[in-house]
Amino acid sequence: MIRSILGFSVANRYAVILVTLIATAFGAWSLARLPIDAVPDVTNNQVQINAIAPALTPVEIEKQVTVLLERALAGTPGLESMRSFSRNGFAQLTAVFSDKVDVYFARTQVNERLTEVRGTLPPGVEVKLGPISTGLGEIYWWSVEYLPPGEGVPVRDGRSGWQTDGSYLTPEGERLRSDFERTVYLRTVQDWIIRPQMKSVPGVAGADAIGGFVKEYQVRPDPMKLVGYGLSFADVTRAIEANNATRGANYVERNGEGYVVRAGGLIENVDQIRDIVVATRAGVPILVKDVAEVGIGQELRTGSASENGHEVVLGTALMLIGENSRTVSAAADAKIREINKLLPPGIQARTLLSRTDLVDATIRTVGRNLAEGALLVIAVLFLTLGNIRAAVITALVIPVTMMLTATGMLAGRISANLMSLGALDFGLIVDGAVIIAENSLRHLAERQHELGRRLGLDERLETVRVSAEEMIKPSVYGQAIIILVYVPLLTFTGVEGKTFTPMALTVLIALVAAFVLSLTFVPAMIATFVTGRVSEGDNALVRVLKAAYRPVLCGAIRSPITFIVGALVVLGIAGALATRLGQEFTPTLDEKNIVMEARRIPSTSITQSQAMQLGVEETMSKFPEVAFVYSRCGTPDIAADPMPPNACDAYLILKPQSAWPDPHESKEALIGRMEAEAKLIPGTLLGFSQPIQMRFNELIAGVRDDLAVKVFGEEFGPMVEGARKIAGILRSLEGAADVKVEEAVGLPFLEIKIDRREIARRGLSMADVQDVIGTAVGGKDAGLVFEGDRRFAIVVRLADDVRGDVEALKNLPVPLPPAQAAPARSGTGVPTAPGAMGMSVPLRQLATFTFTEGPNQVSRENGRRRVVVTANVRGRDIGSLVAEAQERIAAEVRLPAGYEVRWGGQFENLTAARQRLMVVVPAAFALIFILLLGALGSARDASIVFSAVPMALTGGVAALWVRDMPFSVSAAVGFIALSGVAVLNGLVLLNHIRTLVAGGMAIPEAVRDGALTRLRPVVMTALVAALGFVPMALATGTGAEVQRPLATVVIGGLVSATLLTLLVLPALYVRFGRAATGVRVTEVRQPALCEAVR
């Protein structure tokens, strides 16, 4: 079949070239539409469930909500694991499904089970699904802020915008005089102007918001006035609800027309709330304003935001799962620019962080590496082939293959990113073309020399066809080996599968395309354009190489055992070095920005946490490397990334490194200086990460840091004690940074314990007293106020200064049942309406007030409680750190029966990948050997060629050791790719030696002539493959660290593989090879051989 393809390509060369041009043009069209991203999305397939229960403590919400949800989801088709946490008033459960399950099917299943369980949840609990997003979801951040007065819009009194007295006039005519009022208005702009439009951007799953204050119409009753008038909080709430409604009365006919009858009664402003009648006393109406203060206030917020030391409102665009972050981020940026034209004067939405910047930077790095690699490969082709036209034809395979690869990637929905393009080596791509072109040139030159004239058309075509057919076995089998070694990578699952499967698919597409081109396009082009006199001789470079190689080759032929033993010694040294290499999952992408996590004691309120965070921002802003800082504390609206009030994330947006005072300073060194400065900030525990890295860690493993040590058990006491011991051990280890213990306890409570006997004696129920406390402290909705298409809640709640006064809370009036209240009489002695003047009792007589501490957060995983110790790894590989930590923890930490320690985070991914590699690597080697056996038909010869694989591994290990790089999955992929290239060279060499032996030449002479003849193609294939990776190995741009291990392994391995293939393989064949007669060839027959070739 291959012979037929070659014959067809040569005979129909113009048609083959035309088809190739059309396919290339279509590839260019595909390339323009190829999705582009920074890294593949490795988030596992998950559904988040958020439960809001303001009345429940962490333990209560765990028992009454979280456990119920876990049991309801158990057994869902495709469900692999569950984890959850329960905090005060909030719980989040993450259900992780198999990657084979469609996320929309998973959400449907979860929704069905939630529908079944909703009726059994406590009253007031709201359960909803999180957005359909992933770890790459937070693609675009913006802030909503005021421009300085006079900037952009001149200050003109009476017009919207800043006024000369320092106030701000809204387009609705409201004058904002205080910072509080202006911050409330910023949040209104965010919620009702910006967010609705951002949600309409294609590919956006949701628009989150945090910071500022959500506007409320607040009714703040005075408890003493309520007592004086004999009223309760419930009376005020009912009165507002009864006076805030619109009712229709169908229609009436009048003079032949139908009139719709309606009685409008919706509240429109604060004054209307103030004038609502709550009750009457002696015929005198008691208005809301008589017993309460009415005004604009803010919702009890769960999160805040700031930028460069002042509070702002932040917005986040969350990308829909499966979308392309670069495209969606660019669309979000365009929408923000449109929205800015519609905002009130003096207000702007400013871009803080866009994923487009990172994607463009990484793609520039990849593009530069590929371009430089291609130029190096082309340069080698021109230097070694010795024929300009053949070199050009071989070099054309690179752009044509790239276009065909783009077509395959677009069809396979593979985005162009660091990983998918990270293993593309144009040297590997042209290997097959090099073999065909080099052999064709040699045969054309020999044929011309033999005939003593230029070849005719038929003679040239026949020579090209025969020379191409001669290389079928080494070319087809060699390229098939390179292709098949990537196939086992497709068996990766989980995080490693999502990381490396796109890479394997991209390389496979490129190699298959190059393979097809080497059998069709290359022969057709050579037959068409390599005409006239063909001079095929060794150029100066090849002559120098042969002169250096010949005596060493003779030594290998003369003393093969010496070279074989030497190779085994080198292999042993490499094995020893391999044990000294560290281990990590994958290199961390440098996102060029920093996230600084700040944690305070659990009792810290959101207000205090935000105030302390402003100090952190001020400290970090002093670093000249920092362009600006923005932070978020607590939980945003959608709760895609919920944090407790005592936790804040500061995003440090760095200037380009060229603008740093010391452009050569590493990011790690900068973090070290920042950490030293941040330690001086009191009351704050800090950790450093990166935006995408942090979200990936959190969504995949449930923790934000690189390493997680999970202590499972039932009671908090033993778990927390064990976790603290583990944290102490980790802090003492080199390389462990930002060590933290999950804040499972320490949340302060104001416990109001109601005396059941006392309330029973007074005819009250538990709910009667709890309703008073809930309304007074937590607030109760009493309706809505509509302002155009905006709506704001009316909330009845005590004033903030009263809510925090325990004595005032003790005096809250609790209304008694009407039967216990004597009827009130008017001044004339006539009783008022029954119950019109109620009696009440102070709360202090019904309950006791105590301050206590309790659980801050209850975390669970697969149905068991856990407390987690987390740490980041800096300056050391995670594998050796965990090995040392496990040894010490096993010796020093003792847990009660039923309690256990498990390891998670990046180490969990490394362990899973390592287990998979233990299957994948042997499978790849087995495939190589099977193909070699098919190509050579001899287990002995297949073993000789296969010896190139361990020889190649020695160079890869040595290169990692020299560059002080740990072993990672990226490096393992490099070793797998390397094994295929190494075998290709050995196959090319041994195939020619076997041909010479089959022709009757003695083995020593065959080895000598074969090795010298094949020196050029062997060196060329190795050199182009190695040089194609050189730019990746030396690059320093964004994302270079991800590609560097793979490139380092391939380059180092190819150097050793080529040297050992050219020396050890001849020695092996001289020692173990057999002639056609089966007689073993010994060293005795070789003494004069080297003299003959000097």
MILUM-846628 format. One record per residue (C-alpha): residue number from 1; x, z, y. Coordinates in steps of 0.2 Angstrom, whole numbers. Example, Ala and Ser with C-alpha at 12.3 -4.5 7.8 and 13.67 -1.06 7.14 Angstrom:
1:62:39:-22
2:68:36:-5
//
This chain:
1:0:0:0
2:14:5:12
3:23:-12:8
4:7:-21:12
5:5:-12:29
6:23:-16:33
7:21:-34:28
8:5:-36:38
9:13:-28:53
10:27:-40:53
11:17:-55:50
12:3:-51:62
13:15:-43:75
14:6:-49:91
15:-11:-42:85
16:-3:-26:80
17:5:-25:98
18:-12:-29:106
19:-21:-16:96
20:-8:-3:101
21:-9:-7:119
22:-28:-5:118
23:-27:12:109
24:-14:17:122
25:-26:13:137
26:-40:22:128
27:-28:37:126
28:-24:37:145
29:-43:38:148
30:-44:52:136
31:-29:61:144
32:-38:61:161
33:-53:70:153
34:-43:82:142
35:-48:100:145
36:-33:110:152
37:-30:129:151
38:-16:141:151
39:-18:149:134
40:-30:147:120
41:-45:160:120
42:-41:172:106
43:-55:183:109
44:-64:187:93
45:-83:182:91
46:-92:197:98
47:-108:203:106
48:-108:217:118
49:-123:228:120
50:-125:240:135
51:-137:255:135
52:-141:263:151
53:-148:281:149
54:-146:291:165
55:-153:307:158
56:-141:308:143
57:-124:316:141
58:-110:308:131
59:-115:317:115
60:-133:315:118
61:-132:296:121
62:-121:295:105
63:-133:304:94
64:-149:297:101
65:-144:279:106
66:-127:273:99
67:-129:279:81
68:-147:272:81
69:-140:255:87
70:-126:255:75
71:-138:258:60
72:-150:244:67
73:-135:232:67
74:-128:237:50
75:-130:222:38
76:-132:209:51
77:-126:192:43
78:-108:189:48
79:-105:206:55
80:-87:211:52
81:-85:227:62
82:-92:238:76
83:-85:249:89
84:-93:259:103
85:-91:272:117
86:-103:284:124
87:-101:291:142
88:-113:300:153
89:-128:289:155
90:-120:274:148
91:-115:267:131
92:-107:251:125
93:-107:244:108
94:-97:229:103
95:-102:220:87
96:-88:208:80
97:-94:194:70
98:-85:181:59
99:-78:166:68
100:-88:155:57
101:-104:163:65
102:-111:154:80
103:-111:166:95
104:-129:161:99
105:-135:164:82
106:-126:181:82
107:-135:186:99
108:-152:180:91
109:-149:192:76
110:-144:206:87
111:-159:204:99
112:-171:204:84
113:-164:220:78
114:-164:228:95
115:-182:223:97
116:-186:233:81
117:-177:248:87
118:-182:249:105
119:-198:259:101
120:-188:273:94
121:-176:275:108
122:-178:290:121
123:-189:286:136
124:-180:278:150
125:-166:270:140
126:-163:252:145
127:-154:241:132
128:-147:223:136
129:-134:211:130
130:-118:208:139
131:-114:191:146
132:-109:176:135
133:-91:177:140
134:-74:181:132
135:-57:188:137
136:-53:173:147
137:-70:175:156
138:-65:183:172
139:-59:167:180
140:-62:169:198
141:-62:184:210
142:-67:185:228
143:-70:198:241
144:-84:199:254
145:-77:206:271
146:-79:205:290
147:-68:194:300
148:-60:203:315
149:-71:202:330
150:-68:185:339
151:-60:177:324
152:-69:161:319
153:-84:165:330
154:-83:171:348
155:-91:188:352
156:-108:185:361
157:-120:199:364
158:-138:195:358
159:-132:182:345
160:-128:186:327
161:-111:193:324
162:-100:205:332
163:-106:213:349
164:-95:219:363
165:-100:237:359
166:-92:236:342
167:-108:234:332
168:-113:220:321
169:-130:210:324
170:-137:203:308
171:-147:186:308
172:-162:197:303
173:-160:206:320
174:-154:223:313
175:-140:231:323
176:-126:239:312
177:-117:252:321
178:-108:263:308
179:-95:258:294
180:-108:263:281
181:-121:252:288
182:-109:237:289
183:-103:240:271
184:-121:241:265
185:-124:224:273
186:-109:216:265
187:-116:221:248
188:-133:214:253
189:-124:197:257
190:-115:198:240
191:-131:201:230
192:-143:190:239
193:-133:176:246
194:-117:173:236
195:-121:179:218
196:-137:168:216
197:-127:153:221
198:-112:157:210
199:-123:159:195
200:-128:141:197
201:-110:134:195
202:-109:125:179
203:-100:135:165
204:-103:152:174
205:-111:164:162
206:-114:177:176
207:-108:183:193
208:-103:202:193
209:-102:213:209
210:-94:229:212
211:-90:239:228
212:-100:243:244
213:-117:251:244
214:-133:244:237
215:-146:246:250
216:-161:257:247
217:-175:264:257
218:-173:282:255
219:-186:296:257
220:-177:313:257
221:-189:327:257
222:-185:344:264
223:-189:357:250
224:-193:371:262
225:-206:360:271
226:-213:355:254
227:-216:373:250
228:-223:376:267
229:-236:363:265
230:-239:367:247
231:-233:349:241
232:-221:343:228
233:-209:329:225
234:-222:320:214
235:-235:321:228
236:-223:312:240
237:-220:299:227
238:-238:296:223
239:-242:294:241
240:-229:280:243
241:-234:271:228
242:-253:272:233
243:-249:264:250
244:-238:250:244
245:-249:237:236
246:-257:221:239
247:-274:218:231
248:-284:202:229
249:-303:201:229
250:-306:183:222
251:-314:172:235
252:-329:170:247
253:-338:154:252
254:-342:151:271
255:-348:136:279
256:-344:125:263
257:-326:132:262
258:-318:144:250
259:-308:158:257
260:-296:168:246
261:-299:187:250
262:-284:198:250
263:-280:215:256
264:-262:216:260
265:-254:233:260
266:-235:230:256
267:-223:241:265
268:-212:231:277
269:-201:243:286
270:-195:261:288
271:-208:266:301
272:-222:261:289
273:-215:273:276
274:-214:287:288
275:-232:285:293
276:-239:287:275
277:-251:301:273
278:-246:313:259
279:-260:326:260
280:-272:334:273
281:-272:352:278
282:-287:358:287
283:-292:340:291
284:-274:337:298
285:-265:323:289
286:-248:327:283
287:-237:312:284
288:-221:308:275
289:-211:310:291
290:-217:328:292
291:-209:333:276
292:-195:321:273
293:-182:311:282
294:-184:292:280
295:-170:279:282
296:-158:267:275
297:-147:274:261
298:-137:268:246
299:-139:268:228
300:-129:281:218
301:-115:269:214
302:-105:268:198
303:-91:258:205
304:-82:254:221
305:-69:241:227
306:-55:240:240
307:-42:229:247
308:-26:233:256
309:-32:250:260
310:-50:248:265
311:-66:246:255
312:-74:229:252
313:-86:221:240
314:-79:211:226
315:-87:197:216
316:-81:190:199
317:-87:174:191
318:-88:176:172
319:-85:160:162
320:-97:155:148
321:-89:155:131
322:-82:138:126
323:-80:131:143
324:-64:126:151
325:-57:139:163
326:-48:127:175
327:-63:116:177
328:-75:131:180
329:-63:140:191
330:-61:125:202
331:-80:123:203
332:-82:141:208
333:-69:139:221
334:-78:124:228
335:-94:133:228
336:-86:148:238
337:-81:136:251
338:-99:129:252
339:-106:147:253
340:-94:152:267
341:-103:139:278
342:-120:148:275
343:-114:166:278
344:-119:176:293
345:-106:174:307
346:-91:185:306
347:-92:187:287
348:-82:177:274
349:-80:176:255
350:-61:176:252
351:-53:170:236
352:-42:184:228
353:-38:177:211
354:-41:160:203
355:-37:155:185
356:-33:138:192
357:-17:144:199
358:-11:151:182
359:-17:135:173
360:-8:123:185
361:8:133:184
362:9:134:165
363:4:115:164
364:18:111:176
365:30:121:165
366:24:112:149
367:24:95:158
368:41:97:164
369:48:103:147
370:40:88:139
371:46:76:152
372:64:82:151
373:64:83:132
374:58:65:132
375:72:59:144
376:85:68:133
377:78:60:117
378:78:43:126
379:96:46:132
380:102:50:114
381:93:34:107
382:102:23:120
383:119:31:116
384:118:31:97
385:108:15:93
386:120:3:101
387:106:-9:105
388:96:-8:121
389:81:-17:114
390:80:-7:99
391:82:9:109
392:68:4:121
393:56:0:106
394:60:17:98
395:58:26:115
396:41:17:118
397:34:27:103
398:35:43:114
399:22:38:127
400:11:29:115
401:11:44:103
402:6:55:118
403:-9:44:122
404:-15:44:104
405:-13:63:103
406:-23:65:119
407:-37:55:111
408:-36:66:95
409:-36:82:105
410:-51:76:116
411:-61:72:100
412:-56:88:92
413:-60:98:108
414:-43:105:109
415:-37:110:126
416:-20:106:133
417:-12:123:135
418:5:132:132
419:1:134:113
420:-7:117:109
421:7:108:117
422:21:121:114
423:27:114:98
424:27:95:103
425:44:88:101
426:47:70:105
427:62:71:94
428:52:74:79
429:40:61:84
430:53:47:85
431:62:52:69
432:52:39:58
433:55:26:71
434:73:30:72
435:75:28:53
436:66:11:53
437:75:4:69
438:92:10:63
439:91:2:46
440:83:-14:53
441:97:-16:65
442:110:-14:52
443:102:-26:40
444:100:-39:54
445:118:-38:59
446:124:-39:41
447:112:-54:37
448:119:-63:53
449:137:-59:48
450:133:-65:30
451:126:-82:36
452:138:-84:50
453:124:-89:62
454:108:-82:71
455:93:-80:60
456:78:-91:60
457:61:-84:63
458:56:-83:45
459:73:-75:41
460:72:-62:54
461:54:-57:49
462:59:-56:31
463:75:-46:35
464:64:-34:46
465:51:-32:32
466:64:-29:18
467:74:-16:29
468:58:-7:33
469:53:-7:15
470:70:0:10
471:66:15:20
472:49:18:14
473:54:32:2
474:64:43:14
475:54:38:29
476:36:41:22
477:41:56:11
478:51:63:25
479:38:62:38
480:25:67:26
481:35:83:23
482:36:86:41
483:17:84:43
484:12:94:28
485:23:110:33
486:10:112:47
487:-5:111:36
488:-3:130:30
489:-4:135:48
490:-22:129:47
491:-26:144:36
492:-23:157:49
493:-38:167:54
494:-42:179:67
495:-31:181:83
496:-17:171:75
497:-28:158:69
498:-35:155:87
499:-17:155:94
500:-8:144:82
501:-22:132:74
502:-23:122:90
503:-4:120:90
504:-4:115:72
505:-18:102:74
506:-10:95:90
507:7:93:81
508:-2:85:66
509:-11:73:77
510:5:68:85
511:15:66:69
512:1:56:60
513:1:45:76
514:20:43:76
515:20:40:57
516:7:26:59
517:17:18:73
518:33:19:63
519:25:8:50
520:16:-4:61
521:21:-4:79
522:39:-2:77
523:42:-16:64
524:31:-27:74
525:41:-24:90
526:58:-26:82
527:52:-42:73
528:46:-49:90
529:59:-43:103
530:75:-40:93
531:81:-59:93
532:96:-68:96
533:113:-62:90
534:112:-44:84
535:128:-34:85
536:126:-18:76
537:142:-8:76
538:147:10:79
539:149:14:97
540:162:25:104
541:152:41:101
542:148:37:83
543:166:32:80
544:172:49:87
545:160:58:76
546:165:48:60
547:183:52:64
548:180:70:65
549:168:70:50
550:178:60:38
551:192:73:34
552:180:87:32
553:169:77:21
554:184:73:10
555:187:92:9
556:169:95:3
557:171:81:-10
558:188:88:-16
559:183:106:-16
560:164:107:-18
561:164:125:-24
562:173:131:-9
563:160:124:3
564:145:130:-8
565:152:147:-8
566:155:146:10
567:137:141:13
568:131:156:2
569:141:168:13
570:134:161:29
571:116:163:21
572:120:181:16
573:126:185:34
574:110:177:41
575:100:188:29
576:109:203:36
577:106:198:54
578:87:195:50
579:85:213:45
580:91:218:63
581:79:207:72
582:64:216:80
583:46:210:78
584:32:206:89
585:16:197:87
586:19:183:101
587:29:183:117
588:19:189:132
589:14:176:144
590:20:181:162
591:5:179:172
592:15:181:188
593:3:196:194
594:2:214:189
595:-13:225:185
596:-9:244:188
597:-21:255:179
598:-24:272:187
599:-32:287:178
600:-37:304:186
601:-44:319:177
602:-61:316:170
603:-70:327:183
604:-64:315:197
605:-80:308:206
606:-81:289:211
607:-79:294:230
608:-63:304:227
609:-56:291:215
610:-59:278:228
611:-51:288:241
612:-35:291:230
613:-35:273:226
614:-33:268:244
615:-17:278:244
616:-11:269:229
617:-14:252:237
618:-5:258:253
619:10:263:242
620:10:246:232
621:8:236:248
622:25:242:255
623:34:232:242
624:39:215:250
625:36:206:233
626:17:210:235
627:6:198:244
628:-9:209:244
629:-18:222:233
630:-36:224:228
631:-44:237:217
632:-60:241:207
633:-65:258:201
634:-79:263:189
635:-91:251:182
636:-98:235:190
637:-116:229:189
638:-115:218:173
639:-103:231:165
640:-93:217:156
641:-78:229:159
642:-85:246:161
643:-73:260:167
644:-77:279:170
645:-77:284:189
646:-60:292:187
647:-52:275:182
648:-47:261:193
649:-38:245:191
650:-26:239:205
651:-22:220:205
652:-5:217:213
653:-5:199:218
654:14:194:219
655:22:182:231
656:31:167:223
657:48:174:216
658:57:162:228
659:50:173:242
660:56:189:235
661:70:198:244
662:80:196:227
663:73:180:219
664:84:184:203
665:76:201:200
666:65:201:185
667:47:206:184
668:51:221:173
669:64:227:185
670:50:226:199
671:38:236:188
672:51:249:185
673:53:251:204
674:35:252:206
675:33:264:192
676:46:276:200
677:37:275:217
678:20:277:209
679:25:293:200
680:26:302:217
681:7:299:219
682:-1:316:214
683:-15:317:202
684:-14:299:195
685:-8:293:178
686:-2:275:179
687:0:260:167
688:6:242:170
689:-1:227:162
690:-8:209:167
691:-25:203:170
692:-27:192:155
693:-17:202:144
694:-27:218:148
695:-43:210:144
696:-37:202:128
697:-31:218:122
698:-47:227:127
699:-59:214:119
700:-50:211:103
701:-44:229:99
702:-55:240:110
703:-40:246:120
704:-31:239:135
705:-13:243:130
706:-1:235:117
707:-1:249:105
708:-15:260:99
709:-14:275:87
710:-32:279:82
711:-36:297:75
712:-52:297:65
713:-62:312:61
714:-78:322:65
715:-74:336:78
716:-66:333:94
717:-54:348:93
718:-44:343:78
719:-44:324:84
720:-38:329:102
721:-25:341:96
722:-18:328:84
723:-19:314:97
724:-9:325:109
725:5:328:96
726:6:309:93
727:7:306:112
728:21:318:113
729:31:309:99
730:28:292:107
731:34:298:124
732:50:303:116
733:53:286:109
734:63:272:118
735:52:258:123
736:36:267:123
737:28:267:141
738:12:272:149
739:8:283:135
740:-10:290:137
741:-22:300:126
742:-41:295:127
743:-50:307:139
744:-62:313:126
745:-66:330:134
746:-65:338:151
747:-81:331:160
748:-89:345:171
749:-107:348:169
750:-119:358:180
751:-130:365:166
752:-148:369:171
753:-155:379:157
754:-173:381:157
755:-181:397:151
756:-194:392:139
757:-203:409:139
758:-204:409:157
759:-211:392:159
760:-224:395:145
761:-229:411:154
762:-233:401:170
763:-242:387:161
764:-228:374:163
765:-221:362:151
766:-202:357:150
767:-206:340:157
768:-214:348:172
769:-198:356:177
770:-187:342:172
771:-197:330:182
772:-193:340:198
773:-175:341:194
774:-174:323:190
775:-183:317:205
776:-174:329:217
777:-156:326:211
778:-157:309:202
779:-170:301:212
780:-186:292:207
781:-192:275:212
782:-208:274:222
783:-209:255:224
784:-201:241:233
785:-199:234:250
786:-198:215:251
787:-188:206:265
788:-190:188:262
789:-184:184:245
790:-174:200:245
791:-181:216:237
792:-175:234:239
793:-180:250:230
794:-189:265:239
795:-182:280:231
796:-187:298:233
797:-172:310:232
798:-164:324:241
799:-152:321:254
800:-134:320:248
801:-128:336:256
802:-143:345:248
803:-140:338:231
804:-123:345:230
805:-129:363:236
806:-132:373:221
807:-141:386:231
808:-153:373:238
809:-156:367:220
810:-160:384:215
811:-174:385:228
812:-182:369:223
813:-201:371:222
814:-209:369:205
815:-228:366:207
816:-239:377:196
817:-254:371:187
818:-270:371:198
819:-278:385:188
820:-265:397:194
821:-267:393:213
822:-280:402:222
823:-291:389:232
824:-285:388:250
825:-298:390:264
826:-299:382:281
827:-301:392:297
828:-320:392:295
829:-318:400:278
830:-323:384:269
831:-312:379:254
832:-303:363:255
833:-303:351:241
834:-298:359:224
835:-279:359:222
836:-276:352:239
837:-265:367:243
838:-254:370:228
839:-244:385:223
840:-225:383:218
841:-211:394:211
842:-193:392:215
843:-183:384:201
844:-171:399:200
845:-185:409:192
846:-187:397:178
847:-169:392:175
848:-151:397:175
849:-137:387:183
850:-120:387:175
851:-104:376:177
852:-97:370:160
853:-85:357:153
854:-90:345:139
855:-86:328:131
856:-81:315:143
857:-82:300:131
858:-87:298:112
859:-78:283:104
860:-83:277:87
861:-77:263:76
862:-86:257:61
863:-97:272:61
864:-84:286:63
865:-78:295:78
866:-61:292:85
867:-48:297:98
868:-35:284:103
869:-18:286:109
870:-12:271:119
871:5:264:125
872:13:249:132
873:30:242:124
874:43:238:137
875:61:234:133
876:59:235:114
877:50:225:101
878:34:233:94
879:39:232:76
880:54:243:77
881:45:255:89
882:30:257:77
883:42:259:62
884:50:274:70
885:34:281:77
886:26:280:60
887:41:289:51
888:40:303:64
889:21:305:64
890:20:306:45
891:33:320:46
892:27:330:61
893:8:328:62
894:-3:336:50
895:-22:333:51
896:-36:342:42
897:-44:334:26
898:-55:319:31
899:-45:315:46
900:-34:300:47
901:-22:289:58
902:-24:270:60
903:-13:258:70
904:-21:245:81
905:-18:234:96
906:-5:221:96
907:3:229:80
908:-13:226:71
909:-12:208:75
910:6:207:70
911:2:215:53
912:-12:203:50
913:-1:188:54
914:14:195:44
915:3:196:29
916:-3:179:31
917:14:172:34
918:19:180:17
919:7:167:9
920:9:153:22
921:28:151:21
922:30:150:2
923:15:138:2
924:24:127:15
925:40:128:5
926:31:124:-11
927:23:108:-3
928:40:103:2
929:47:104:-15
930:33:95:-23
931:35:81:-11
932:54:80:-14
933:50:80:-33
934:39:65:-30
935:51:56:-19
936:66:59:-30
937:59:60:-47
938:72:74:-52
939:70:92:-50
940:89:93:-49
941:90:81:-34
942:75:89:-26
943:83:106:-27
944:99:99:-19
945:89:92:-4
946:78:108:-4
947:95:118:-1
948:94:112:17
949:79:124:20
950:89:140:18
951:103:132:27
952:92:128:42
953:85:146:42
954:103:153:45
955:104:144:61
956:87:149:67
957:91:167:63
958:108:166:72
959:100:159:87
960:87:172:89
961:100:186:87
962:112:178:100
963:98:177:112
964:92:194:108
965:74:188:104
966:63:197:91
967:55:188:77
968:37:183:81
969:24:172:74
970:30:159:87
971:47:160:79
972:39:159:61
973:31:143:66
974:48:136:72
975:55:140:55
976:41:131:46
977:44:116:58
978:62:117:55
979:61:116:36
980:53:99:37
981:66:92:49
982:80:99:38
983:73:91:22
984:71:74:31
985:89:73:35
986:94:78:17
987:82:66:10
988:89:51:20
989:106:55:15
990:103:58:-3
991:92:43:-5
992:106:32:0
993:119:41:-11
994:107:38:-26
995:105:20:-21
996:124:18:-21
997:126:27:-38
998:112:16:-45
999:122:1:-40
1000:137:7:-51
1001:147:16:-39
1002:155:32:-44
1003:148:48:-38
1004:163:53:-26
1005:164:36:-19
1006:145:35:-17
1007:145:52:-8
1008:159:47:3
1009:151:30:8
1010:133:36:8
1011:137:51:20
1012:148:40:32
1013:134:27:32
1014:120:39:35
1015:130:49:48
1016:122:40:62
1017:104:42:57
1018:106:60:52
1019:114:65:68
1020:102:55:78
1021:86:63:70
1022:94:80:71
1023:100:77:89
1024:84:70:96
1025:74:84:87
1026:85:97:94
1027:86:90:112
1028:68:88:113
1029:66:107:112
1030:81:111:124
1031:70:111:140
1032:58:123:132
1033:72:134:126
1034:80:135:144
1035:64:134:154
1036:60:149:166
1037:44:143:174
1038:27:151:171
1039:23:152:152
1040:41:147:147
1041:43:164:137
1042:29:159:125
1043:38:142:120
1044:56:149:120
1045:56:158:103
1046:50:142:94
1047:62:131:103
1048:76:143:100
1049:73:143:81
1050:72:124:80
1051:88:121:90
1052:98:134:81
1053:92:129:64
1054:95:110:67
1055:113:114:71
1056:116:123:55
1057:105:112:45
1058:114:96:51
1059:131:104:48
1060:127:110:31
1061:117:95:26
1062:132:84:30
1063:145:95:21
1064:136:106:8
1065:124:93:2
1066:138:81:-3
1067:147:96:-11
1068:131:100:-21
1069:129:82:-27
1070:147:80:-32
1071:146:96:-41
1072:129:95:-49
1073:124:77:-47
1074:123:65:-62
1075:126:46:-64
1076:114:35:-72
1077:123:38:-89
1078:120:57:-87
1079:138:61:-88
1080:143:76:-77
1081:156:71:-63
1082:170:84:-61
1083:183:87:-48
1084:196:80:-59
1085:191:62:-55
1086:192:64:-36
1087:211:68:-31
1088:215:51:-23
1089:198:48:-15
1090:202:55:2
1091:218:46:3
1092:209:30:1
1093:197:34:16
1094:210:40:28
//
